[in-house]
Amino acid sequence: MTTEKQLESTAFLQLTAVDFSGIYAVHLAAKDERLKMTRLAMSLLSVPFAAAIALTSTKVVDPASLTSWERVPPYLFALVAAFGLLGVLPFLRLIEAVNAHARTARAINNFRLLYVSRLKDELGWEPNLPIDPRFPETYAPLAWPGINVMMLSIVNSAYLTVGVTGLSGSEPNALLLLTSILLVALVHYAVYYVRCNVTRRRRLPRDTY
C-alpha cells in the first residue's frame, strides 16, 4: 500500500471518537424508545381504573357493585378488554424497537472491524468496544428490554382474559383465569420469540469488511 493511500493514525483516532459517540447515541435512542412505549402502555392500562373511579364518584356505578364479580357492569369488562387489546400496540412497538437498535449496533460493530485491527498494529492500542457483528442479541429475555416486554405481555394477558371472561358471563374460577392468562401470555411470548429470532438468524454478509 502506498503512502498516499495509507490513513494517518490521527484519522483512526477521530474515527474511534465518532464511533464512541455513535454507539452512545444508539443506546440513548433505545432507552428513550423503551421509556416512551412503557409510559404509553401504562397510560393505556390505567384508563379502566380511571373510568371506574370516575363512574363511582359521579354515582353512575354503585361502589359496592365493584366488590362482586357478578355485579360489575358489562361495559367495565368491555373497557378492560378493549384497553388490554390496545396494550398490544406498545408491546409490538417495544419488540420492533429492540430489533431496530440491535441491528444498528450490529452494523456499527461490523464497521468497527475496518479500523480496530489497524489501531492495534500501528499504535498498540485497541478500543474497548465490541466488534462481533452478531452482538447484541435481539432475543434476550433476561435483559432489561426482554423483561420489559415480558412483563407487559403478562399485564396485557390479564386484561384480555378478565375482560373477555366478564363479558362472557362465565363464573370466575381462579385456576381457569390463571390458566387462560398463561395461555394468552404464551401467545405474546411466541410473537416476541419469532420476531426476534427472525432478525437473530439473518445471514451475515460473506465479506465482513
Order of alpha helices (4+ residues) and beta strands (2+ residues): alpha-alpha-alpha-alpha-alpha
